[in-house]
Amino acid sequence: MIIIIMFGAAIAMFASIMFIERRVPQLILATLCGLLFVGSTLVMTLNYSHHFGMHQVTTTTRKPIYSASNSTMPLALYQPVGSSGRDDVYIYNVQERQKKANHTQANEFTASKIKWTNRATPELVTTETRWRYNNNFFAALYMWSGMDGTLVKRTNTLEYPRTYVKLTVKQADRLKKLAQSPAAKQAQARAQQQGKAAVAGAVQAALAKNPNMTAQQIQQVSQQAEQRLQGQMVKEMLKSTK
């Protein structure tokens, strides 16, 4: 709307100067249109430079994610960017199986990090701060300006269970090749046999502490025990390549 007012005032000022012959009406109308043009230009400039008529709104969303390795291994994958770690890009899936993985944004407004938790499943917590108009008047006034929803800052926190192993994409590719070798497959088969006993032991220990555990709690303990064993196997495989 402010753009329409600005251009309308400019056209009206030009028309009043060109087509009104009487001096006094010409000056009055040209002055009023000029003031309207300058005022609308100033208001529009203040919106772009100082977000006049706007305020910041912060929202937080939380959604479940999966390892981008497309395997049962508990891997938290990332691509290093720079040396500080603040700009690292984290790769994940939003479905258990998908062809093309998702990744966190890499720009000046976004910071991403990993947080280790005691939960059995990973989640992505995204906190965004954006500019929003104060009310409907400013929304109508600055219609088509493209300023509504402008991103101020974003923080991605990937909350992974402590049983997950943080790896670069390069390390994950090396691990995938290692897992295809006959020796690795035999080791995985032995680990699975040992893992069943370890998982059963973990469940029994948890039930001994809390006999009233629900089926969901038992499943969580079992899942965490399996992830812990898989994580240890991943670390041992990587150590063998050093």
Secondary structure as the mmCIF struct_conf table of DSSP 4:
data_model
#
loop_
_struct_conf.conf_type_id
_struct_conf.id
_struct_conf.beg_label_comp_id
_struct_conf.beg_label_asym_id
_struct_conf.beg_label_seq_id
_struct_conf.end_label_comp_id
_struct_conf.end_label_asym_id
_struct_conf.end_label_seq_id
HELX_RH_AL_P HELX_RH_AL_P1 ILE A 2 PHE A 19
BEND BEND1 ARG A 22 ARG A 22
HELX_RH_AL_P HELX_RH_AL_P2 ARG A 23 HIS A 50
TURN_TY1_P TURN_TY1_P1 PHE A 52 GLY A 53
STRN STRN1 MET A 54 PRO A 64
STRN STRN2 TYR A 66 SER A 67
TURN_TY1_P TURN_TY1_P2 ALA A 68 SER A 69
BEND BEND2 SER A 71 MET A 73
STRN STRN3 LEU A 75 GLN A 79
TURN_TY1_P TURN_TY1_P3 GLY A 82 SER A 84
BEND BEND3 GLY A 85 GLY A 85
TURN_TY1_P TURN_TY1_P4 ARG A 86 ASP A 87
HELX_LH_PP_P HELX_LH_PP_P1 ASP A 88 ASP A 88
STRN STRN4 VAL A 89 ASN A 93
BEND BEND4 VAL A 94 ARG A 97
BEND BEND5 LYS A 99 LYS A 100
STRN STRN5 ASN A 102 HIS A 103
BEND BEND6 ASN A 107 ASN A 107
TURN_TY1_P TURN_TY1_P5 GLU A 108 PHE A 109
STRN STRN6 THR A 110 THR A 117
BEND BEND7 ASN A 118 ASN A 118
BEND BEND8 ALA A 120 THR A 121
STRN STRN7 GLU A 123 TYR A 133
BEND BEND9 ASN A 134 ASN A 135
HELX_RH_AL_P HELX_RH_AL_P3 ASN A 136 LEU A 141
TURN_TY1_P TURN_TY1_P6 TYR A 142 TRP A 144
BEND BEND10 SER A 145 GLY A 146
TURN_TY1_P TURN_TY1_P7 ASP A 148 GLY A 149
STRN STRN8 LEU A 151 PRO A 161
TURN_TY1_P TURN_TY1_P8 ARG A 162 THR A 163
STRN STRN9 VAL A 165 THR A 168
HELX_RH_AL_P HELX_RH_AL_P4 VAL A 169 ALA A 179
TURN_TY1_P TURN_TY1_P9 GLN A 180 GLN A 180
BEND BEND11 SER A 181 SER A 181
HELX_RH_AL_P HELX_RH_AL_P5 PRO A 182 LYS A 209
TURN_TY1_P TURN_TY1_P10 PRO A 211 ASN A 212
HELX_RH_AL_P HELX_RH_AL_P6 ALA A 215 LYS A 239
TURN_TY1_P TURN_TY1_P11 SER A 240 THR A 241
#
